[in-house]
Amino acid sequence: MVHAKATVRRSCLVADAEAMWESIFGDRSMSKGDFMERVKKLYT
């Protein structure tokens, strides 16, 4: 299990990524799930 601090940091990154996705990609071709998976790979 991940440490609480890392979990909090991860959730902040995920929240930032979701906000970024909303502003940049909107309803374009890349799905939100694909984008989130790509972001998670960058930070894991």
N, CA, C and O atoms as a Tripos MOL2 file, in Angstrom:
@<TRIPOS>MOLECULE
protein
  176   175    44     0     0
PROTEIN
NO_CHARGES

@<TRIPOS>ATOM
      1 N           0.8460   -1.2050    0.0000 N.3       1 MET1
      2 CA          0.0000    0.0000    0.0000 C.3       1 MET1
      3 C           0.8790    1.2520    0.0000 C.2       1 MET1
      4 O           1.9470    1.2850    0.6120 O.2       1 MET1
      5 N           0.4060    2.2650   -0.6930 N.am      2 VAL2
      6 CA          1.1820    3.4960   -0.8030 C.3       2 VAL2
      7 C           1.0470    4.3050    0.4770 C.2       2 VAL2
      8 O           0.0240    4.2460    1.1580 O.2       2 VAL2
      9 N           2.0820    5.0550    0.7940 N.am      3 HIS3
     10 CA          2.0110    5.9330    1.9600 C.3       3 HIS3
     11 C           0.9320    6.9970    1.7500 C.2       3 HIS3
     12 O           0.6430    7.3790    0.6160 O.2       3 HIS3
     13 N           0.3490    7.4660    2.8340 N.am      4 ALA4
     14 CA         -0.7310    8.4550    2.7530 C.3       4 ALA4
     15 C          -0.2830    9.7170    2.0150 C.2       4 ALA4
     16 O          -1.0270   10.2690    1.2040 O.2       4 ALA4
     17 N           0.9270   10.1610    2.3000 N.am      5 LYS5
     18 CA          1.4330   11.3780    1.6550 C.3       5 LYS5
     19 C           1.4910   11.2060    0.1380 C.2       5 LYS5
     20 O           1.0930   12.0990   -0.6090 O.2       5 LYS5
     21 N           1.9870   10.0570   -0.3080 N.am      6 ALA6
     22 CA          2.0600    9.7880   -1.7430 C.3       6 ALA6
     23 C           0.6570    9.7080   -2.3460 C.2       6 ALA6
     24 O           0.4350   10.1430   -3.4760 O.2       6 ALA6
     25 N          -0.2860    9.1490   -1.5860 N.am      7 THR7
     26 CA         -1.6570    9.0330   -2.0760 C.3       7 THR7
     27 C          -2.2780   10.4150   -2.2610 C.2       7 THR7
     28 O          -2.9510   10.6790   -3.2570 O.2       7 THR7
     29 N          -2.0460   11.2800   -1.2990 N.am      8 VAL8
     30 CA         -2.5630   12.6420   -1.4010 C.3       8 VAL8
     31 C          -1.9460   13.3520   -2.6010 C.2       8 VAL8
     32 O          -2.6440   14.0120   -3.3710 O.2       8 VAL8
     33 N          -0.6300   13.2090   -2.7500 N.am      9 ARG9
     34 CA          0.0470   13.8360   -3.8710 C.3       9 ARG9
     35 C          -0.4750   13.2880   -5.1920 C.2       9 ARG9
     36 O          -0.7010   14.0460   -6.1350 O.2       9 ARG9
     37 N          -0.6660   11.9810   -5.2640 N.am     10 ARG10
     38 CA         -1.1730   11.3390   -6.4740 C.3      10 ARG10
     39 C          -2.5660   11.8630   -6.8160 C.2      10 ARG10
     40 O          -2.8520   12.1660   -7.9750 O.2      10 ARG10
     41 N          -3.4360   11.9690   -5.8030 N.am     11 SER11
     42 CA         -4.7930   12.4310   -6.0700 C.3      11 SER11
     43 C          -4.8020   13.8860   -6.5380 C.2      11 SER11
     44 O          -5.6450   14.2730   -7.3460 O.2      11 SER11
     45 N          -3.8690   14.6890   -6.0320 N.am     12 CYS12
     46 CA         -3.7400   16.0670   -6.5100 C.3      12 CYS12
     47 C          -3.3230   16.0810   -7.9810 C.2      12 CYS12
     48 O          -3.8590   16.8540   -8.7760 O.2      12 CYS12
     49 N          -2.3690   15.2270   -8.3350 N.am     13 LEU13
     50 CA         -1.9320   15.1360   -9.7240 C.3      13 LEU13
     51 C          -3.0750   14.6880  -10.6250 C.2      13 LEU13
     52 O          -3.2540   15.2080  -11.7270 O.2      13 LEU13
     53 N          -3.8480   13.7140  -10.1420 N.am     14 VAL14
     54 CA         -4.9830   13.2170  -10.9310 C.3      14 VAL14
     55 C          -6.0220   14.3160  -11.1100 C.2      14 VAL14
     56 O          -6.5710   14.4880  -12.1990 O.2      14 VAL14
     57 N          -6.2890   15.0580  -10.0400 N.am     15 ALA15
     58 CA         -7.2390   16.1700  -10.1300 C.3      15 ALA15
     59 C          -6.7470   17.2250  -11.1190 C.2      15 ALA15
     60 O          -7.5270   17.7380  -11.9220 O.2      15 ALA15
     61 N          -5.4530   17.5480  -11.0630 N.am     16 ASP16
     62 CA         -4.8720   18.5020  -12.0120 C.3      16 ASP16
     63 C          -4.9910   17.9860  -13.4350 C.2      16 ASP16
     64 O          -5.3150   18.7370  -14.3540 O.2      16 ASP16
     65 N          -4.7270   16.7050  -13.6070 N.am     17 ALA17
     66 CA         -4.7960   16.1110  -14.9360 C.3      17 ALA17
     67 C          -6.2310   16.1400  -15.4680 C.2      17 ALA17
     68 O          -6.4490   16.3920  -16.6530 O.2      17 ALA17
     69 N          -7.2010   15.8840  -14.6000 N.am     18 GLU18
     70 CA         -8.5960   15.9370  -15.0360 C.3      18 GLU18
     71 C          -8.9730   17.3500  -15.4530 C.2      18 GLU18
     72 O          -9.6550   17.5440  -16.4590 O.2      18 GLU18
     73 N          -8.5310   18.3340  -14.6840 N.am     19 ALA19
     74 CA         -8.8050   19.7280  -15.0260 C.3      19 ALA19
     75 C          -8.1400   20.0850  -16.3530 C.2      19 ALA19
     76 O          -8.7290   20.7680  -17.1910 O.2      19 ALA19
     77 N          -6.8940   19.6110  -16.5350 N.am     20 MET20
     78 CA         -6.1600   19.8450  -17.7790 C.3      20 MET20
     79 C          -6.8910   19.2120  -18.9520 C.2      20 MET20
     80 O          -7.0340   19.8210  -20.0130 O.2      20 MET20
     81 N          -7.3540   17.9780  -18.7490 N.am     21 TRP21
     82 CA         -8.0830   17.2830  -19.8050 C.3      21 TRP21
     83 C          -9.3330   18.0630  -20.1860 C.2      21 TRP21
     84 O          -9.6280   18.2380  -21.3680 O.2      21 TRP21
     85 N         -10.0690   18.5330  -19.1770 N.am     22 GLU22
     86 CA        -11.3060   19.2750  -19.4340 C.3      22 GLU22
     87 C         -11.0160   20.5190  -20.2680 C.2      22 GLU22
     88 O         -11.7410   20.8180  -21.2160 O.2      22 GLU22
     89 N          -9.9450   21.2510  -19.9110 N.am     23 SER23
     90 CA         -9.6720   22.5140  -20.5890 C.3      23 SER23
     91 C          -9.0490   22.3150  -21.9690 C.2      23 SER23
     92 O          -9.3620   23.0540  -22.9030 O.2      23 SER23
     93 N          -8.1630   21.3140  -22.1030 N.am     24 ILE24
     94 CA         -7.4340   21.1470  -23.3640 C.3      24 ILE24
     95 C          -8.1850   20.2550  -24.3490 C.2      24 ILE24
     96 O          -8.3680   20.6230  -25.5100 O.2      24 ILE24
     97 N          -8.6210   19.0850  -23.8870 N.am     25 PHE25
     98 CA         -9.1340   18.0970  -24.8180 C.3      25 PHE25
     99 C         -10.6370   18.1670  -25.0130 C.2      25 PHE25
    100 O         -11.1290   17.9380  -26.1180 O.2      25 PHE25
    101 N         -11.3800   18.4830  -23.9440 N.am     26 GLY26
    102 CA        -12.8230   18.5550  -24.0800 C.3      26 GLY26
    103 C         -13.3720   17.2840  -24.7100 C.2      26 GLY26
    104 O         -13.1340   16.1890  -24.1990 O.2      26 GLY26
    105 N         -14.0980   17.4120  -25.8030 N.am     27 ASP27
    106 CA        -14.7170   16.2520  -26.4520 C.3      27 ASP27
    107 C         -13.9590   15.8080  -27.6940 C.2      27 ASP27
    108 O         -14.5510   15.2350  -28.6090 O.2      27 ASP27
    109 N         -12.6660   16.0640  -27.7380 N.am     28 ARG28
    110 CA        -11.8840   15.6470  -28.9080 C.3      28 ARG28
    111 C         -11.6600   14.1430  -28.9340 C.2      28 ARG28
    112 O         -12.2020   13.4020  -28.1140 O.2      28 ARG28
    113 N         -10.8600   13.7140  -29.8840 N.am     29 SER29
    114 CA        -10.7490   12.2790  -30.1760 C.3      29 SER29
    115 C         -10.2090   11.4520  -29.0130 C.2      29 SER29
    116 O         -10.6700   10.3320  -28.7910 O.2      29 SER29
    117 N          -9.2480   11.9800  -28.2720 N.am     30 MET30
    118 CA         -8.6740   11.2050  -27.1720 C.3      30 MET30
    119 C          -9.6940   11.0830  -26.0450 C.2      30 MET30
    120 O         -10.2250   12.0850  -25.5650 O.2      30 MET30
    121 N          -9.9610    9.8560  -25.6300 N.am     31 SER31
    122 CA        -10.9360    9.6780  -24.5530 C.3      31 SER31
    123 C         -10.3180   10.0530  -23.2180 C.2      31 SER31
    124 O          -9.0980   10.0190  -23.0540 O.2      31 SER31
    125 N         -11.1670   10.4110  -22.2710 N.am     32 LYS32
    126 CA        -10.6730   10.7990  -20.9520 C.3      32 LYS32
    127 C          -9.9310    9.6350  -20.3000 C.2      32 LYS32
    128 O          -8.8930    9.8390  -19.6710 O.2      32 LYS32
    129 N         -10.4490    8.4280  -20.4430 N.am     33 GLY33
    130 CA         -9.8050    7.2600  -19.8640 C.3      33 GLY33
    131 C          -8.3920    7.0700  -20.4010 C.2      33 GLY33
    132 O          -7.4640    6.7980  -19.6390 O.2      33 GLY33
    133 N          -8.2300    7.2140  -21.7140 N.am     34 ASP34
    134 CA         -6.9030    7.0730  -22.3220 C.3      34 ASP34
    135 C          -5.9480    8.1330  -21.7940 C.2      34 ASP34
    136 O          -4.7910    7.8500  -21.4820 O.2      34 ASP34
    137 N          -6.4520    9.3580  -21.6980 N.am     35 PHE35
    138 CA         -5.6090   10.4350  -21.2040 C.3      35 PHE35
    139 C          -5.1980   10.1960  -19.7580 C.2      35 PHE35
    140 O          -4.0400   10.4040  -19.3960 O.2      35 PHE35
    141 N          -6.1470    9.7570  -18.9280 N.am     36 MET36
    142 CA         -5.8370    9.5140  -17.5250 C.3      36 MET36
    143 C          -4.8220    8.3810  -17.3810 C.2      36 MET36
    144 O          -3.9270    8.4520  -16.5390 O.2      36 MET36
    145 N          -4.9580    7.3390  -18.1980 N.am     37 GLU37
    146 CA         -3.9830    6.2410  -18.1520 C.3      37 GLU37
    147 C          -2.5950    6.7470  -18.5190 C.2      37 GLU37
    148 O          -1.6080    6.3770  -17.8820 O.2      37 GLU37
    149 N          -2.5150    7.5910  -19.5410 N.am     38 ARG38
    150 CA         -1.2280    8.1380  -19.9580 C.3      38 ARG38
    151 C          -0.6030    8.9640  -18.8360 C.2      38 ARG38
    152 O           0.5950    8.8580  -18.5740 O.2      38 ARG38
    153 N          -1.4160    9.7820  -18.1770 N.am     39 VAL39
    154 CA         -0.9210   10.6070  -17.0690 C.3      39 VAL39
    155 C          -0.4440    9.7230  -15.9170 C.2      39 VAL39
    156 O           0.6140    9.9710  -15.3380 O.2      39 VAL39
    157 N          -1.2250    8.6920  -15.5870 N.am     40 LYS40
    158 CA         -0.8460    7.8050  -14.4860 C.3      40 LYS40
    159 C           0.4940    7.1420  -14.7660 C.2      40 LYS40
    160 O           1.3000    6.9680  -13.8520 O.2      40 LYS40
    161 N           0.7450    6.7660  -16.0290 N.am     41 LYS41
    162 CA          2.0240    6.1390  -16.3770 C.3      41 LYS41
    163 C           3.1800    7.1130  -16.1640 C.2      41 LYS41
    164 O           4.2760    6.7050  -15.7810 O.2      41 LYS41
    165 N           2.9350    8.3970  -16.4100 N.am     42 LEU42
    166 CA          3.9950    9.3880  -16.2150 C.3      42 LEU42
    167 C           4.3950    9.5100  -14.7500 C.2      42 LEU42
    168 O           5.5560    9.7780  -14.4390 O.2      42 LEU42
    169 N           3.4330    9.3130  -13.8490 N.am     43 TYR43
    170 CA          3.6860    9.5650  -12.4310 C.3      43 TYR43
    171 C           3.8430    8.3070  -11.6060 C.2      43 TYR43
    172 O           3.9100    8.3790  -10.3790 O.2      43 TYR43
    173 N           3.9040    7.1450  -12.2610 N.am     44 THR44
    174 CA          4.0780    5.9120  -11.4880 C.3      44 THR44
    175 C           5.4130    5.2710  -11.8110 C.2      44 THR44
    176 O           5.7440    4.2220  -11.2600 O.2      44 THR44
@<TRIPOS>BOND
     1     1     2 1
     2     2     3 1
     3     3     4 2
     4     3     5 am
     5     5     6 1
     6     6     7 1
     7     7     8 2
     8     7     9 am
     9     9    10 1
    10    10    11 1
    11    11    12 2
    12    11    13 am
    13    13    14 1
    14    14    15 1
    15    15    16 2
    16    15    17 am
    17    17    18 1
    18    18    19 1
    19    19    20 2
    20    19    21 am
    21    21    22 1
    22    22    23 1
    23    23    24 2
    24    23    25 am
    25    25    26 1
    26    26    27 1
    27    27    28 2
    28    27    29 am
    29    29    30 1
    30    30    31 1
    31    31    32 2
    32    31    33 am
    33    33    34 1
    34    34    35 1
    35    35    36 2
    36    35    37 am
    37    37    38 1
    38    38    39 1
    39    39    40 2
    40    39    41 am
    41    41    42 1
    42    42    43 1
    43    43    44 2
    44    43    45 am
    45    45    46 1
    46    46    47 1
    47    47    48 2
    48    47    49 am
    49    49    50 1
    50    50    51 1
    51    51    52 2
    52    51    53 am
    53    53    54 1
    54    54    55 1
    55    55    56 2
    56    55    57 am
    57    57    58 1
    58    58    59 1
    59    59    60 2
    60    59    61 am
    61    61    62 1
    62    62    63 1
    63    63    64 2
    64    63    65 am
    65    65    66 1
    66    66    67 1
    67    67    68 2
    68    67    69 am
    69    69    70 1
    70    70    71 1
    71    71    72 2
    72    71    73 am
    73    73    74 1
    74    74    75 1
    75    75    76 2
    76    75    77 am
    77    77    78 1
    78    78    79 1
    79    79    80 2
    80    79    81 am
    81    81    82 1
    82    82    83 1
    83    83    84 2
    84    83    85 am
    85    85    86 1
    86    86    87 1
    87    87    88 2
    88    87    89 am
    89    89    90 1
    90    90    91 1
    91    91    92 2
    92    91    93 am
    93    93    94 1
    94    94    95 1
    95    95    96 2
    96    95    97 am
    97    97    98 1
    98    98    99 1
    99    99   100 2
   100    99   101 am
   101   101   102 1
   102   102   103 1
   103   103   104 2
   104   103   105 am
   105   105   106 1
   106   106   107 1
   107   107   108 2
   108   107   109 am
   109   109   110 1
   110   110   111 1
   111   111   112 2
   112   111   113 am
   113   113   114 1
   114   114   115 1
   115   115   116 2
   116   115   117 am
   117   117   118 1
   118   118   119 1
   119   119   120 2
   120   119   121 am
   121   121   122 1
   122   122   123 1
   123   123   124 2
   124   123   125 am
   125   125   126 1
   126   126   127 1
   127   127   128 2
   128   127   129 am
   129   129   130 1
   130   130   131 1
   131   131   132 2
   132   131   133 am
   133   133   134 1
   134   134   135 1
   135   135   136 2
   136   135   137 am
   137   137   138 1
   138   138   139 1
   139   139   140 2
   140   139   141 am
   141   141   142 1
   142   142   143 1
   143   143   144 2
   144   143   145 am
   145   145   146 1
   146   146   147 1
   147   147   148 2
   148   147   149 am
   149   149   150 1
   150   150   151 1
   151   151   152 2
   152   151   153 am
   153   153   154 1
   154   154   155 1
   155   155   156 2
   156   155   157 am
   157   157   158 1
   158   158   159 1
   159   159   160 2
   160   159   161 am
   161   161   162 1
   162   162   163 1
   163   163   164 2
   164   163   165 am
   165   165   166 1
   166   166   167 1
   167   167   168 2
   168   167   169 am
   169   169   170 1
   170   170   171 1
   171   171   172 2
   172   171   173 am
   173   173   174 1
   174   174   175 1
   175   175   176 2
@<TRIPOS>SUBSTRUCTURE
     1 MET1         2 RESIDUE 1 A MET
     2 VAL2         6 RESIDUE 1 A VAL
     3 HIS3        10 RESIDUE 1 A HIS
     4 ALA4        14 RESIDUE 1 A ALA
     5 LYS5        18 RESIDUE 1 A LYS
     6 ALA6        22 RESIDUE 1 A ALA
     7 THR7        26 RESIDUE 1 A THR
     8 VAL8        30 RESIDUE 1 A VAL
     9 ARG9        34 RESIDUE 1 A ARG
    10 ARG10       38 RESIDUE 1 A ARG
    11 SER11       42 RESIDUE 1 A SER
    12 CYS12       46 RESIDUE 1 A CYS
    13 LEU13       50 RESIDUE 1 A LEU
    14 VAL14       54 RESIDUE 1 A VAL
    15 ALA15       58 RESIDUE 1 A ALA
    16 ASP16       62 RESIDUE 1 A ASP
    17 ALA17       66 RESIDUE 1 A ALA
    18 GLU18       70 RESIDUE 1 A GLU
    19 ALA19       74 RESIDUE 1 A ALA
    20 MET20       78 RESIDUE 1 A MET
    21 TRP21       82 RESIDUE 1 A TRP
    22 GLU22       86 RESIDUE 1 A GLU
    23 SER23       90 RESIDUE 1 A SER
    24 ILE24       94 RESIDUE 1 A ILE
    25 PHE25       98 RESIDUE 1 A PHE
    26 GLY26      102 RESIDUE 1 A GLY
    27 ASP27      106 RESIDUE 1 A ASP
    28 ARG28      110 RESIDUE 1 A ARG
    29 SER29      114 RESIDUE 1 A SER
    30 MET30      118 RESIDUE 1 A MET
    31 SER31      122 RESIDUE 1 A SER
    32 LYS32      126 RESIDUE 1 A LYS
    33 GLY33      130 RESIDUE 1 A GLY
    34 ASP34      134 RESIDUE 1 A ASP
    35 PHE35      138 RESIDUE 1 A PHE
    36 MET36      142 RESIDUE 1 A MET
    37 GLU37      146 RESIDUE 1 A GLU
    38 ARG38      150 RESIDUE 1 A ARG
    39 VAL39      154 RESIDUE 1 A VAL
    40 LYS40      158 RESIDUE 1 A LYS
    41 LYS41      162 RESIDUE 1 A LYS
    42 LEU42      166 RESIDUE 1 A LEU
    43 TYR43      170 RESIDUE 1 A TYR
    44 THR44      174 RESIDUE 1 A THR
